[in-house]
Amino acid sequence: MYAAHEGLSFSRPSAPASPSCACSSVFGRYVLNSTPTWAESLALVLVLYVTMLGCAVGVRDAGHIGMEMLGDLVPVSWQRPVSIVIHLLTLLFGVLMAWNCSEMFRSVQGYKIPTLGLSESWRYVPFVLAGVLIVLFSIEHIVALVRGEEVKPAWH
């Protein structure tokens, strides 16, 4: 639960920062007649952080309705095993995402985002973090299912 709260805490200031970058770009372009080159690139990087951390918290809070609907279609005696399989598949997705994005992180470390001067690898950090969080949250769901407990949403 702590990781979900931290993910939400990071996303809160990042969410308005992205439109602020876009506004500064528009202000610079039309009012000052000098577009800040960094604004669009920074907005895109911030959007990656917000969406990927939000995706991970959505997995924790069981916000992905498509996966959850399968459990309702099977008989009651099968619902818990099917839910465990769904969370195992989600865990596998998180592992693959974290692994492959960490490979991408390593492969682009030497390249820079020209307008920011940051390494291109910073674009892959939120994907790796989200993959790790998805794994942890999937484990949390599996443990809760085995114990017969319910995972409380992070947004409460």
Secondary structure, 3 states (H helix, E strand, C coil): CHHHHHHHHHHHHHHHHHHHHHHHHHHHHHCCCCCCCHHHHHHHHHHHHHHHHHHHHHHHCCCCHHHHHHHHHCCHHHHHHHHHHHHHHHHHHHHHHHHHHHHHHHHCCCCEECCCCEEHHHHCHHHHHHHHHHHHHHHHHHHHHHHCCCCCCCCC
